[in-house]
Amino acid sequence: MPTRWPWLSLLLLIVIVISPLGREIIHDAFFSGEALSRNIAQFMLYIGLGIAVLIAVLEWLVRLVISRRRARGASTR
């Protein structure tokens, strides 16, 4: 594992944002004509971003633990 950067979760986030559903939520969150629709879409967007950040942090922590174990030469017995 050459890097601890959480690239898997970032690639997943990019795929979700580019998908039609992701683009629709982003469009509704910022360009919707109705305030209620805009507020609901913004809430969904913020929840999704929070989940994405949580997944990225978890991936980074797992990569950090693995790299530290490999550095000290611990076995998996």
PDB file of N, CA, C and O in Angstrom, chain B, residues numbered from 101:
ATOM      1  N   MET B 101       0.859  -1.169   0.000  1.00  0.00           N
ATOM      2  CA  MET B 101       0.000   0.000   0.000  1.00  0.00           C
ATOM      3  C   MET B 101       0.912   1.242   0.000  1.00  0.00           C
ATOM      4  O   MET B 101       1.443   1.609   1.048  1.00  0.00           O
ATOM      5  N   PRO B 102       1.095   1.876  -1.133  1.00  0.00           N
ATOM      6  CA  PRO B 102       2.039   2.983  -1.209  1.00  0.00           C
ATOM      7  C   PRO B 102       1.531   4.303  -0.628  1.00  0.00           C
ATOM      8  O   PRO B 102       2.336   5.184  -0.324  1.00  0.00           O
ATOM      9  N   THR B 103       0.247   4.458  -0.471  1.00  0.00           N
ATOM     10  CA  THR B 103      -0.273   5.737   0.010  1.00  0.00           C
ATOM     11  C   THR B 103      -1.377   5.516   1.039  1.00  0.00           C
ATOM     12  O   THR B 103      -2.062   4.493   1.028  1.00  0.00           O
ATOM     13  N   ARG B 104      -1.532   6.488   1.922  1.00  0.00           N
ATOM     14  CA  ARG B 104      -2.627   6.428   2.904  1.00  0.00           C
ATOM     15  C   ARG B 104      -3.800   7.283   2.471  1.00  0.00           C
ATOM     16  O   ARG B 104      -4.787   7.386   3.200  1.00  0.00           O
ATOM     17  N   TRP B 105      -3.715   7.897   1.307  1.00  0.00           N
ATOM     18  CA  TRP B 105      -4.784   8.748   0.810  1.00  0.00           C
ATOM     19  C   TRP B 105      -6.022   7.904   0.525  1.00  0.00           C
ATOM     20  O   TRP B 105      -5.902   6.864  -0.122  1.00  0.00           O
ATOM     21  N   PRO B 106      -7.210   8.311   0.984  1.00  0.00           N
ATOM     22  CA  PRO B 106      -8.430   7.500   0.792  1.00  0.00           C
ATOM     23  C   PRO B 106      -8.989   7.623  -0.621  1.00  0.00           C
ATOM     24  O   PRO B 106     -10.056   8.203  -0.817  1.00  0.00           O
ATOM     25  N   TRP B 107      -8.285   7.088  -1.595  1.00  0.00           N
ATOM     26  CA  TRP B 107      -8.669   7.287  -2.981  1.00  0.00           C
ATOM     27  C   TRP B 107      -9.859   6.444  -3.391  1.00  0.00           C
ATOM     28  O   TRP B 107     -10.585   6.830  -4.307  1.00  0.00           O
ATOM     29  N   LEU B 108     -10.087   5.321  -2.757  1.00  0.00           N
ATOM     30  CA  LEU B 108     -11.255   4.502  -3.109  1.00  0.00           C
ATOM     31  C   LEU B 108     -12.562   5.222  -2.782  1.00  0.00           C
ATOM     32  O   LEU B 108     -13.487   5.245  -3.594  1.00  0.00           O
ATOM     33  N   SER B 109     -12.631   5.801  -1.603  1.00  0.00           N
ATOM     34  CA  SER B 109     -13.864   6.496  -1.232  1.00  0.00           C
ATOM     35  C   SER B 109     -14.053   7.776  -2.047  1.00  0.00           C
ATOM     36  O   SER B 109     -15.187   8.167  -2.325  1.00  0.00           O
ATOM     37  N   LEU B 110     -12.959   8.428  -2.429  1.00  0.00           N
ATOM     38  CA  LEU B 110     -13.081   9.619  -3.265  1.00  0.00           C
ATOM     39  C   LEU B 110     -13.539   9.259  -4.673  1.00  0.00           C
ATOM     40  O   LEU B 110     -14.326   9.992  -5.272  1.00  0.00           O
ATOM     41  N   LEU B 111     -13.059   8.140  -5.207  1.00  0.00           N
ATOM     42  CA  LEU B 111     -13.546   7.688  -6.508  1.00  0.00           C
ATOM     43  C   LEU B 111     -15.031   7.337  -6.447  1.00  0.00           C
ATOM     44  O   LEU B 111     -15.781   7.647  -7.372  1.00  0.00           O
ATOM     45  N   LEU B 112     -15.453   6.698  -5.371  1.00  0.00           N
ATOM     46  CA  LEU B 112     -16.870   6.382  -5.190  1.00  0.00           C
ATOM     47  C   LEU B 112     -17.706   7.654  -5.118  1.00  0.00           C
ATOM     48  O   LEU B 112     -18.789   7.717  -5.699  1.00  0.00           O
ATOM     49  N   LEU B 113     -17.218   8.657  -4.418  1.00  0.00           N
ATOM     50  CA  LEU B 113     -17.933   9.932  -4.322  1.00  0.00           C
ATOM     51  C   LEU B 113     -18.056  10.599  -5.694  1.00  0.00           C
ATOM     52  O   LEU B 113     -19.110  11.145  -6.023  1.00  0.00           O
ATOM     53  N   ILE B 114     -16.999  10.559  -6.488  1.00  0.00           N
ATOM     54  CA  ILE B 114     -17.049  11.154  -7.825  1.00  0.00           C
ATOM     55  C   ILE B 114     -18.057  10.430  -8.707  1.00  0.00           C
ATOM     56  O   ILE B 114     -18.801  11.067  -9.453  1.00  0.00           O
ATOM     57  N   VAL B 115     -18.087   9.101  -8.626  1.00  0.00           N
ATOM     58  CA  VAL B 115     -19.046   8.323  -9.416  1.00  0.00           C
ATOM     59  C   VAL B 115     -20.473   8.665  -9.010  1.00  0.00           C
ATOM     60  O   VAL B 115     -21.348   8.791  -9.867  1.00  0.00           O
ATOM     61  N   ILE B 116     -20.714   8.814  -7.720  1.00  0.00           N
ATOM     62  CA  ILE B 116     -22.061   9.156  -7.251  1.00  0.00           C
ATOM     63  C   ILE B 116     -22.457  10.558  -7.697  1.00  0.00           C
ATOM     64  O   ILE B 116     -23.601  10.777  -8.097  1.00  0.00           O
ATOM     65  N   VAL B 117     -21.537  11.502  -7.633  1.00  0.00           N
ATOM     66  CA  VAL B 117     -21.843  12.880  -8.030  1.00  0.00           C
ATOM     67  C   VAL B 117     -22.117  12.963  -9.529  1.00  0.00           C
ATOM     68  O   VAL B 117     -22.981  13.729  -9.957  1.00  0.00           O
ATOM     69  N   ILE B 118     -21.394  12.186 -10.325  1.00  0.00           N
ATOM     70  CA  ILE B 118     -21.568  12.230 -11.776  1.00  0.00           C
ATOM     71  C   ILE B 118     -22.840  11.505 -12.218  1.00  0.00           C
ATOM     72  O   ILE B 118     -23.363  11.785 -13.296  1.00  0.00           O
ATOM     73  N   SER B 119     -23.337  10.590 -11.409  1.00  0.00           N
ATOM     74  CA  SER B 119     -24.533   9.840 -11.779  1.00  0.00           C
ATOM     75  C   SER B 119     -25.733  10.777 -11.921  1.00  0.00           C
ATOM     76  O   SER B 119     -25.731  11.874 -11.362  1.00  0.00           O
ATOM     77  N   PRO B 120     -26.747  10.355 -12.659  1.00  0.00           N
ATOM     78  CA  PRO B 120     -27.932  11.214 -12.830  1.00  0.00           C
ATOM     79  C   PRO B 120     -28.616  11.579 -11.510  1.00  0.00           C
ATOM     80  O   PRO B 120     -29.080  12.708 -11.346  1.00  0.00           O
ATOM     81  N   LEU B 121     -28.681  10.644 -10.582  1.00  0.00           N
ATOM     82  CA  LEU B 121     -29.300  10.937  -9.289  1.00  0.00           C
ATOM     83  C   LEU B 121     -28.507  11.987  -8.517  1.00  0.00           C
ATOM     84  O   LEU B 121     -29.088  12.901  -7.932  1.00  0.00           O
ATOM     85  N   GLY B 122     -27.187  11.859  -8.516  1.00  0.00           N
ATOM     86  CA  GLY B 122     -26.344  12.836  -7.827  1.00  0.00           C
ATOM     87  C   GLY B 122     -26.445  14.214  -8.447  1.00  0.00           C
ATOM     88  O   GLY B 122     -26.533  15.219  -7.741  1.00  0.00           O
ATOM     89  N   ARG B 123     -26.433  14.258  -9.767  1.00  0.00           N
ATOM     90  CA  ARG B 123     -26.556  15.555 -10.456  1.00  0.00           C
ATOM     91  C   ARG B 123     -27.914  16.196 -10.187  1.00  0.00           C
ATOM     92  O   ARG B 123     -28.012  17.416 -10.055  1.00  0.00           O
ATOM     93  N   GLU B 124     -28.956  15.381 -10.106  1.00  0.00           N
ATOM     94  CA  GLU B 124     -30.299  15.905  -9.833  1.00  0.00           C
ATOM     95  C   GLU B 124     -30.383  16.485  -8.419  1.00  0.00           C
ATOM     96  O   GLU B 124     -30.971  17.548  -8.220  1.00  0.00           O
ATOM     97  N   ILE B 125     -29.805  15.801  -7.450  1.00  0.00           N
ATOM     98  CA  ILE B 125     -29.831  16.308  -6.069  1.00  0.00           C
ATOM     99  C   ILE B 125     -29.041  17.605  -5.973  1.00  0.00           C
ATOM    100  O   ILE B 125     -29.483  18.549  -5.318  1.00  0.00           O
ATOM    101  N   ILE B 126     -27.880  17.666  -6.616  1.00  0.00           N
ATOM    102  CA  ILE B 126     -27.092  18.900  -6.581  1.00  0.00           C
ATOM    103  C   ILE B 126     -27.842  20.037  -7.259  1.00  0.00           C
ATOM    104  O   ILE B 126     -27.848  21.164  -6.763  1.00  0.00           O
ATOM    105  N   HIS B 127     -28.473  19.747  -8.391  1.00  0.00           N
ATOM    106  CA  HIS B 127     -29.241  20.783  -9.092  1.00  0.00           C
ATOM    107  C   HIS B 127     -30.405  21.267  -8.235  1.00  0.00           C
ATOM    108  O   HIS B 127     -30.638  22.470  -8.119  1.00  0.00           O
ATOM    109  N   ASP B 128     -31.134  20.328  -7.635  1.00  0.00           N
ATOM    110  CA  ASP B 128     -32.272  20.715  -6.796  1.00  0.00           C
ATOM    111  C   ASP B 128     -31.828  21.470  -5.551  1.00  0.00           C
ATOM    112  O   ASP B 128     -32.538  22.357  -5.078  1.00  0.00           O
ATOM    113  N   ALA B 129     -30.668  21.129  -5.019  1.00  0.00           N
ATOM    114  CA  ALA B 129     -30.201  21.771  -3.787  1.00  0.00           C
ATOM    115  C   ALA B 129     -29.854  23.237  -4.002  1.00  0.00           C
ATOM    116  O   ALA B 129     -29.982  24.041  -3.079  1.00  0.00           O
ATOM    117  N   PHE B 130     -29.420  23.595  -5.192  1.00  0.00           N
ATOM    118  CA  PHE B 130     -28.965  24.965  -5.408  1.00  0.00           C
ATOM    119  C   PHE B 130     -29.792  25.765  -6.407  1.00  0.00           C
ATOM    120  O   PHE B 130     -29.770  26.995  -6.368  1.00  0.00           O
ATOM    121  N   PHE B 131     -30.520  25.098  -7.302  1.00  0.00           N
ATOM    122  CA  PHE B 131     -31.214  25.830  -8.364  1.00  0.00           C
ATOM    123  C   PHE B 131     -32.705  25.594  -8.411  1.00  0.00           C
ATOM    124  O   PHE B 131     -33.355  26.004  -9.373  1.00  0.00           O
ATOM    125  N   SER B 132     -33.269  24.951  -7.412  1.00  0.00           N
ATOM    126  CA  SER B 132     -34.703  24.691  -7.414  1.00  0.00           C
ATOM    127  C   SER B 132     -35.484  25.980  -7.190  1.00  0.00           C
ATOM    128  O   SER B 132     -35.049  26.862  -6.449  1.00  0.00           O
ATOM    129  N   GLY B 133     -36.632  26.075  -7.833  1.00  0.00           N
ATOM    130  CA  GLY B 133     -37.461  27.261  -7.699  1.00  0.00           C
ATOM    131  C   GLY B 133     -38.266  27.288  -6.404  1.00  0.00           C
ATOM    132  O   GLY B 133     -38.627  28.362  -5.922  1.00  0.00           O
ATOM    133  N   GLU B 134     -38.546  26.129  -5.844  1.00  0.00           N
ATOM    134  CA  GLU B 134     -39.326  26.051  -4.617  1.00  0.00           C
ATOM    135  C   GLU B 134     -38.398  25.966  -3.406  1.00  0.00           C
ATOM    136  O   GLU B 134     -37.398  25.248  -3.419  1.00  0.00           O
ATOM    137  N   ALA B 135     -38.747  26.704  -2.376  1.00  0.00           N
ATOM    138  CA  ALA B 135     -37.918  26.713  -1.165  1.00  0.00           C
ATOM    139  C   ALA B 135     -37.954  25.364  -0.449  1.00  0.00           C
ATOM    140  O   ALA B 135     -36.926  24.905   0.050  1.00  0.00           O
ATOM    141  N   LEU B 136     -39.125  24.721  -0.393  1.00  0.00           N
ATOM    142  CA  LEU B 136     -39.238  23.437   0.296  1.00  0.00           C
ATOM    143  C   LEU B 136     -38.392  22.376  -0.409  1.00  0.00           C
ATOM    144  O   LEU B 136     -37.662  21.627   0.240  1.00  0.00           O
ATOM    145  N   SER B 137     -38.491  22.317  -1.723  1.00  0.00           N
ATOM    146  CA  SER B 137     -37.700  21.357  -2.491  1.00  0.00           C
ATOM    147  C   SER B 137     -36.207  21.629  -2.331  1.00  0.00           C
ATOM    148  O   SER B 137     -35.415  20.695  -2.209  1.00  0.00           O
ATOM    149  N   ARG B 138     -35.824  22.893  -2.332  1.00  0.00           N
ATOM    150  CA  ARG B 138     -34.416  23.262  -2.170  1.00  0.00           C
ATOM    151  C   ARG B 138     -33.907  22.856  -0.796  1.00  0.00           C
ATOM    152  O   ARG B 138     -32.799  22.334  -0.674  1.00  0.00           O
ATOM    153  N   ASN B 139     -34.712  23.093   0.246  1.00  0.00           N
ATOM    154  CA  ASN B 139     -34.303  22.738   1.607  1.00  0.00           C
ATOM    155  C   ASN B 139     -34.162  21.224   1.782  1.00  0.00           C
ATOM    156  O   ASN B 139     -33.221  20.764   2.429  1.00  0.00           O
ATOM    157  N   ILE B 140     -35.074  20.457   1.219  1.00  0.00           N
ATOM    158  CA  ILE B 140     -35.001  19.000   1.327  1.00  0.00           C
ATOM    159  C   ILE B 140     -33.778  18.483   0.580  1.00  0.00           C
ATOM    160  O   ILE B 140     -33.065  17.613   1.079  1.00  0.00           O
ATOM    161  N   ALA B 141     -33.534  19.014  -0.614  1.00  0.00           N
ATOM    162  CA  ALA B 141     -32.381  18.563  -1.393  1.00  0.00           C
ATOM    163  C   ALA B 141     -31.066  18.970  -0.718  1.00  0.00           C
ATOM    164  O   ALA B 141     -30.098  18.211  -0.759  1.00  0.00           O
ATOM    165  N   GLN B 142     -31.019  20.144  -0.104  1.00  0.00           N
ATOM    166  CA  GLN B 142     -29.809  20.554   0.608  1.00  0.00           C
ATOM    167  C   GLN B 142     -29.555  19.638   1.802  1.00  0.00           C
ATOM    168  O   GLN B 142     -28.411  19.276   2.078  1.00  0.00           O
ATOM    169  N   PHE B 143     -30.617  19.266   2.506  1.00  0.00           N
ATOM    170  CA  PHE B 143     -30.481  18.339   3.629  1.00  0.00           C
ATOM    171  C   PHE B 143     -29.922  17.004   3.152  1.00  0.00           C
ATOM    172  O   PHE B 143     -29.008  16.459   3.771  1.00  0.00           O
ATOM    173  N   MET B 144     -30.465  16.471   2.055  1.00  0.00           N
ATOM    174  CA  MET B 144     -29.978  15.206   1.514  1.00  0.00           C
ATOM    175  C   MET B 144     -28.528  15.327   1.064  1.00  0.00           C
ATOM    176  O   MET B 144     -27.744  14.397   1.252  1.00  0.00           O
ATOM    177  N   LEU B 145     -28.166  16.454   0.476  1.00  0.00           N
ATOM    178  CA  LEU B 145     -26.795  16.676   0.032  1.00  0.00           C
ATOM    179  C   LEU B 145     -25.833  16.723   1.218  1.00  0.00           C
ATOM    180  O   LEU B 145     -24.763  16.117   1.172  1.00  0.00           O
ATOM    181  N   TYR B 146     -26.208  17.435   2.275  1.00  0.00           N
ATOM    182  CA  TYR B 146     -25.344  17.526   3.454  1.00  0.00           C
ATOM    183  C   TYR B 146     -25.190  16.183   4.151  1.00  0.00           C
ATOM    184  O   TYR B 146     -24.102  15.854   4.624  1.00  0.00           O
ATOM    185  N   ILE B 147     -26.263  15.405   4.219  1.00  0.00           N
ATOM    186  CA  ILE B 147     -26.183  14.070   4.813  1.00  0.00           C
ATOM    187  C   ILE B 147     -25.255  13.188   3.974  1.00  0.00           C
ATOM    188  O   ILE B 147     -24.419  12.469   4.520  1.00  0.00           O
ATOM    189  N   GLY B 148     -25.402  13.244   2.660  1.00  0.00           N
ATOM    190  CA  GLY B 148     -24.543  12.467   1.773  1.00  0.00           C
ATOM    191  C   GLY B 148     -23.080  12.864   1.894  1.00  0.00           C
ATOM    192  O   GLY B 148     -22.201  12.002   1.908  1.00  0.00           O
ATOM    193  N   LEU B 149     -22.814  14.155   1.982  1.00  0.00           N
ATOM    194  CA  LEU B 149     -21.433  14.617   2.149  1.00  0.00           C
ATOM    195  C   LEU B 149     -20.863  14.179   3.499  1.00  0.00           C
ATOM    196  O   LEU B 149     -19.692  13.812   3.597  1.00  0.00           O
ATOM    197  N   GLY B 150     -21.693  14.222   4.530  1.00  0.00           N
ATOM    198  CA  GLY B 150     -21.247  13.751   5.847  1.00  0.00           C
ATOM    199  C   GLY B 150     -20.894  12.274   5.838  1.00  0.00           C
ATOM    200  O   GLY B 150     -19.892  11.866   6.425  1.00  0.00           O
ATOM    201  N   ILE B 151     -21.710  11.478   5.176  1.00  0.00           N
ATOM    202  CA  ILE B 151     -21.435  10.046   5.068  1.00  0.00           C
ATOM    203  C   ILE B 151     -20.162   9.811   4.263  1.00  0.00           C
ATOM    204  O   ILE B 151     -19.352   8.953   4.614  1.00  0.00           O
ATOM    205  N   ALA B 152     -19.983  10.574   3.182  1.00  0.00           N
ATOM    206  CA  ALA B 152     -18.778  10.434   2.362  1.00  0.00           C
ATOM    207  C   ALA B 152     -17.527  10.792   3.158  1.00  0.00           C
ATOM    208  O   ALA B 152     -16.509  10.110   3.045  1.00  0.00           O
ATOM    209  N   VAL B 153     -17.592  11.842   3.951  1.00  0.00           N
ATOM    210  CA  VAL B 153     -16.444  12.223   4.781  1.00  0.00           C
ATOM    211  C   VAL B 153     -16.163  11.140   5.815  1.00  0.00           C
ATOM    212  O   VAL B 153     -15.004  10.807   6.063  1.00  0.00           O
ATOM    213  N   LEU B 154     -17.204  10.590   6.418  1.00  0.00           N
ATOM    214  CA  LEU B 154     -17.029   9.516   7.396  1.00  0.00           C
ATOM    215  C   LEU B 154     -16.370   8.293   6.764  1.00  0.00           C
ATOM    216  O   LEU B 154     -15.476   7.692   7.361  1.00  0.00           O
ATOM    217  N   ILE B 155     -16.803   7.925   5.570  1.00  0.00           N
ATOM    218  CA  ILE B 155     -16.207   6.783   4.876  1.00  0.00           C
ATOM    219  C   ILE B 155     -14.746   7.066   4.543  1.00  0.00           C
ATOM    220  O   ILE B 155     -13.898   6.186   4.688  1.00  0.00           O
ATOM    221  N   ALA B 156     -14.443   8.285   4.099  1.00  0.00           N
ATOM    222  CA  ALA B 156     -13.057   8.644   3.768  1.00  0.00           C
ATOM    223  C   ALA B 156     -12.161   8.597   5.010  1.00  0.00           C
ATOM    224  O   ALA B 156     -11.028   8.121   4.942  1.00  0.00           O
ATOM    225  N   VAL B 157     -12.664   9.085   6.129  1.00  0.00           N
ATOM    226  CA  VAL B 157     -11.879   9.057   7.370  1.00  0.00           C
ATOM    227  C   VAL B 157     -11.652   7.615   7.825  1.00  0.00           C
ATOM    228  O   VAL B 157     -10.552   7.266   8.253  1.00  0.00           O
ATOM    229  N   LEU B 158     -12.680   6.784   7.736  1.00  0.00           N
ATOM    230  CA  LEU B 158     -12.516   5.379   8.111  1.00  0.00           C
ATOM    231  C   LEU B 158     -11.506   4.675   7.210  1.00  0.00           C
ATOM    232  O   LEU B 158     -10.683   3.892   7.685  1.00  0.00           O
ATOM    233  N   GLU B 159     -11.570   4.955   5.901  1.00  0.00           N
ATOM    234  CA  GLU B 159     -10.593   4.351   4.992  1.00  0.00           C
ATOM    235  C   GLU B 159      -9.177   4.826   5.317  1.00  0.00           C
ATOM    236  O   GLU B 159      -8.236   4.032   5.297  1.00  0.00           O
ATOM    237  N   TRP B 160      -9.026   6.098   5.612  1.00  0.00           N
ATOM    238  CA  TRP B 160      -7.709   6.628   5.965  1.00  0.00           C
ATOM    239  C   TRP B 160      -7.175   5.970   7.238  1.00  0.00           C
ATOM    240  O   TRP B 160      -5.996   5.625   7.314  1.00  0.00           O
ATOM    241  N   LEU B 161      -8.052   5.795   8.244  1.00  0.00           N
ATOM    242  CA  LEU B 161      -7.616   5.158   9.492  1.00  0.00           C
ATOM    243  C   LEU B 161      -7.210   3.705   9.274  1.00  0.00           C
ATOM    244  O   LEU B 161      -6.220   3.247   9.844  1.00  0.00           O
ATOM    245  N   VAL B 162      -7.959   2.983   8.463  1.00  0.00           N
ATOM    246  CA  VAL B 162      -7.614   1.587   8.182  1.00  0.00           C
ATOM    247  C   VAL B 162      -6.269   1.519   7.467  1.00  0.00           C
ATOM    248  O   VAL B 162      -5.430   0.678   7.788  1.00  0.00           O
ATOM    249  N   ARG B 163      -6.069   2.408   6.498  1.00  0.00           N
ATOM    250  CA  ARG B 163      -4.784   2.426   5.789  1.00  0.00           C
ATOM    251  C   ARG B 163      -3.644   2.804   6.733  1.00  0.00           C
ATOM    252  O   ARG B 163      -2.539   2.276   6.607  1.00  0.00           O
ATOM    253  N   LEU B 164      -3.897   3.700   7.663  1.00  0.00           N
ATOM    254  CA  LEU B 164      -2.877   4.099   8.629  1.00  0.00           C
ATOM    255  C   LEU B 164      -2.495   2.936   9.533  1.00  0.00           C
ATOM    256  O   LEU B 164      -1.310   2.700   9.765  1.00  0.00           O
ATOM    257  N   VAL B 165      -3.465   2.216  10.040  1.00  0.00           N
ATOM    258  CA  VAL B 165      -3.202   1.067  10.916  1.00  0.00           C
ATOM    259  C   VAL B 165      -2.435  -0.009  10.155  1.00  0.00           C
ATOM    260  O   VAL B 165      -1.476  -0.578  10.676  1.00  0.00           O
ATOM    261  N   ILE B 166      -2.857  -0.287   8.929  1.00  0.00           N
ATOM    262  CA  ILE B 166      -2.170  -1.312   8.138  1.00  0.00           C
ATOM    263  C   ILE B 166      -0.729  -0.913   7.862  1.00  0.00           C
ATOM    264  O   ILE B 166       0.177  -1.737   7.979  1.00  0.00           O
ATOM    265  N   SER B 167      -0.511   0.344   7.498  1.00  0.00           N
ATOM    266  CA  SER B 167       0.866   0.764   7.188  1.00  0.00           C
ATOM    267  C   SER B 167       1.748   0.745   8.434  1.00  0.00           C
ATOM    268  O   SER B 167       2.933   0.427   8.341  1.00  0.00           O
ATOM    269  N   ARG B 168       1.193   1.078   9.587  1.00  0.00           N
ATOM    270  CA  ARG B 168       1.991   1.014  10.829  1.00  0.00           C
ATOM    271  C   ARG B 168       2.310  -0.421  11.207  1.00  0.00           C
ATOM    272  O   ARG B 168       3.404  -0.703  11.695  1.00  0.00           O
ATOM    273  N   ARG B 169       1.370  -1.334  10.988  1.00  0.00           N
ATOM    274  CA  ARG B 169       1.645  -2.740  11.278  1.00  0.00           C
ATOM    275  C   ARG B 169       2.707  -3.292  10.349  1.00  0.00           C
ATOM    276  O   ARG B 169       3.580  -4.051  10.771  1.00  0.00           O
ATOM    277  N   ARG B 170       2.633  -2.911   9.083  1.00  0.00           N
ATOM    278  CA  ARG B 170       3.647  -3.376   8.141  1.00  0.00           C
ATOM    279  C   ARG B 170       5.018  -2.796   8.454  1.00  0.00           C
ATOM    280  O   ARG B 170       6.040  -3.453   8.255  1.00  0.00           O
ATOM    281  N   ALA B 171       5.034  -1.559   8.947  1.00  0.00           N
ATOM    282  CA  ALA B 171       6.312  -0.899   9.244  1.00  0.00           C
ATOM    283  C   ALA B 171       7.029  -1.573  10.416  1.00  0.00           C
ATOM    284  O   ALA B 171       8.257  -1.660  10.428  1.00  0.00           O
ATOM    285  N   ARG B 172       6.271  -2.042  11.386  1.00  0.00           N
ATOM    286  CA  ARG B 172       6.931  -2.660  12.533  1.00  0.00           C
ATOM    287  C   ARG B 172       7.081  -4.165  12.378  1.00  0.00           C
ATOM    288  O   ARG B 172       7.691  -4.824  13.220  1.00  0.00           O
ATOM    289  N   GLY B 173       6.522  -4.709  11.298  1.00  0.00           N
ATOM    290  CA  GLY B 173       6.716  -6.141  10.993  1.00  0.00           C
ATOM    291  C   GLY B 173       5.852  -7.073  11.803  1.00  0.00           C
ATOM    292  O   GLY B 173       6.259  -8.205  12.065  1.00  0.00           O
ATOM    293  N   ALA B 174       4.689  -6.649  12.205  1.00  0.00           N
ATOM    294  CA  ALA B 174       3.800  -7.509  12.990  1.00  0.00           C
ATOM    295  C   ALA B 174       3.173  -8.572  12.106  1.00  0.00           C
ATOM    296  O   ALA B 174       2.834  -8.323  10.949  1.00  0.00           O
ATOM    297  N   SER B 175       3.027  -9.762  12.673  1.00  0.00           N
ATOM    298  CA  SER B 175       2.383 -10.844  11.932  1.00  0.00           C
ATOM    299  C   SER B 175       0.887 -10.852  12.239  1.00  0.00           C
ATOM    300  O   SER B 175       0.430 -10.190  13.171  1.00  0.00           O
ATOM    301  N   THR B 176       0.138 -11.604  11.453  1.00  0.00           N
ATOM    302  CA  THR B 176      -1.314 -11.655  11.638  1.00  0.00           C
ATOM    303  C   THR B 176      -1.737 -12.945  12.314  1.00  0.00           C
ATOM    304  O   THR B 176      -2.848 -13.415  12.068  1.00  0.00           O
ATOM    305  N   ARG B 177      -0.909 -13.533  13.149  1.00  0.00           N
ATOM    306  CA  ARG B 177      -1.245 -14.776  13.842  1.00  0.00           C
ATOM    307  C   ARG B 177      -2.174 -14.553  14.973  1.00  0.00           C
ATOM    308  O   ARG B 177      -2.554 -15.503  15.657  1.00  0.00           O
TER     309      ARG B 177
END
